[in-house]
């Protein structure tokens, strides 16, 4: 008799699957897999790939014009990136979040993100 063992989620396989879904324009499905993959990577302490997966989920939301979700995902990507020293990637995520805020005509948030991005870029330039 065979046992039904739970299938272990493989973030590397899921990462590839989500990319293929995104490439084929299946943004809703891709986003769900990207978010789950981000959680698995984070749990496994693979912070860069976790941040990347949240970023990709944000791109899916952006393509769907679901800007509130996109902001949430880009901000999560930025939070992880900046906390772990991936500053340039964090700035890129913040930049995308700002684009979402612009699309929503949230001028105050756009201004706050612009200021934060400027400060981070100045910090990065000063480090070279």
C-alpha positions as CSV (number, residue, x, y, z in Angstrom):
1,X,0.0,0.0,0.0
2,X,1.4,3.4,-0.9
3,X,1.3,6.2,1.6
4,X,0.1,9.7,0.7
5,X,2.9,11.9,1.8
6,X,2.3,15.7,1.7
7,X,4.1,17.2,-1.3
8,X,6.9,19.5,-0.2
9,X,6.7,22.9,-1.8
10,X,9.9,23.6,-3.8
11,X,10.5,27.3,-4.1
12,X,13.0,27.0,-7.0
13,X,10.4,25.0,-9.0
14,X,7.7,27.4,-8.0
15,X,9.9,30.4,-8.9
16,X,10.3,29.0,-12.5
17,X,6.5,28.1,-12.7
18,X,5.6,31.7,-11.6
19,X,7.9,33.2,-14.2
20,X,6.4,31.0,-17.0
21,X,2.9,32.0,-15.9
22,X,3.9,35.7,-15.9
23,X,5.5,35.3,-19.4
24,X,2.3,33.8,-20.7
25,X,0.2,36.7,-19.4
26,X,-1.4,34.8,-16.5
27,X,-0.7,37.5,-14.0
28,X,-3.3,36.5,-11.3
29,X,-2.0,33.0,-11.2
30,X,1.7,34.1,-11.3
31,X,1.2,36.6,-8.5
32,X,-0.2,33.9,-6.2
33,X,2.7,31.7,-6.9
34,X,5.2,34.5,-6.5
35,X,3.8,35.5,-3.1
36,X,3.9,31.9,-1.8
37,X,7.4,31.5,-3.2
38,X,8.5,34.7,-1.4
39,X,7.1,33.3,1.9
40,X,9.0,30.1,1.4
41,X,12.3,31.8,0.5
42,X,11.9,34.1,3.5
43,X,11.3,31.2,5.8
44,X,14.4,29.5,4.4
45,X,16.4,32.8,5.0
46,X,16.9,33.4,1.3
47,X,16.1,37.1,1.6
48,X,17.2,38.3,-1.8
49,X,15.0,35.8,-3.6
50,X,12.1,36.5,-1.2
51,X,12.4,40.2,-2.0
52,X,12.6,39.4,-5.7
53,X,9.5,37.3,-5.6
54,X,7.5,40.1,-3.9
55,X,8.8,42.5,-6.5
56,X,7.6,40.1,-9.3
57,X,4.2,39.8,-7.6
58,X,4.1,43.6,-7.6
59,X,4.8,43.7,-11.3
60,X,1.9,41.3,-11.9
61,X,-0.4,43.5,-9.8
62,X,0.9,46.6,-11.7
63,X,0.1,44.9,-15.0
64,X,-3.4,44.1,-13.7
65,X,-3.7,47.8,-12.7
66,X,-4.3,46.6,-9.1
67,X,-2.2,49.4,-7.7
68,X,-3.0,48.9,-4.0
69,X,-1.9,45.3,-4.1
70,X,1.2,46.3,-6.1
71,X,2.1,48.9,-3.5
72,X,1.9,46.3,-0.8
73,X,4.1,43.9,-2.6
74,X,6.7,46.5,-3.7
75,X,6.8,47.9,-0.2
76,X,7.4,44.3,1.2
77,X,10.2,43.8,-1.3
78,X,11.7,47.2,-0.4
79,X,11.4,46.4,3.4
80,X,13.3,43.1,3.0
81,X,15.8,44.5,0.6
82,X,16.7,47.5,2.7
83,X,16.8,45.5,6.0
84,X,19.2,43.1,4.4
85,X,21.5,45.5,2.6
86,X,20.1,45.2,-0.9
87,X,19.8,48.9,-1.1
88,X,19.7,49.3,-4.9
89,X,17.0,46.7,-5.2
90,X,15.1,48.3,-2.4
91,X,15.2,51.7,-4.2
92,X,13.9,50.1,-7.4
93,X,11.0,48.6,-5.4
94,X,10.2,52.0,-3.8
95,X,10.4,53.6,-7.3
96,X,7.8,51.2,-8.6
97,X,5.6,51.8,-5.5
98,X,5.8,55.5,-6.2
99,X,4.6,54.8,-9.8
100,X,1.6,53.0,-8.3
101,X,0.9,55.9,-6.0
102,X,1.1,58.3,-9.0
103,X,-1.4,56.1,-10.9
104,X,-3.7,56.4,-7.8
105,X,-3.1,60.2,-7.7
106,X,-1.9,59.9,-4.1
107,X,0.2,63.1,-4.1
108,X,1.2,63.0,-0.5
109,X,2.5,59.4,-0.7
110,X,4.3,60.2,-4.0
111,X,6.1,63.1,-2.2
112,X,7.0,60.9,0.8
113,X,8.4,58.1,-1.5
114,X,10.3,60.6,-3.6
115,X,12.0,62.0,-0.5
116,X,12.9,58.5,0.8
117,X,14.2,57.5,-2.6
118,X,16.3,60.6,-2.8
119,X,17.8,60.1,0.6
120,X,18.6,56.5,-0.2
121,X,20.3,57.4,-3.5
122,X,22.4,60.1,-1.8
123,X,23.4,57.5,0.8
124,X,24.4,55.0,-1.9
125,X,26.3,57.7,-3.8
126,X,28.2,58.7,-0.7
127,X,29.3,55.1,-0.1
128,X,31.3,55.0,-3.3
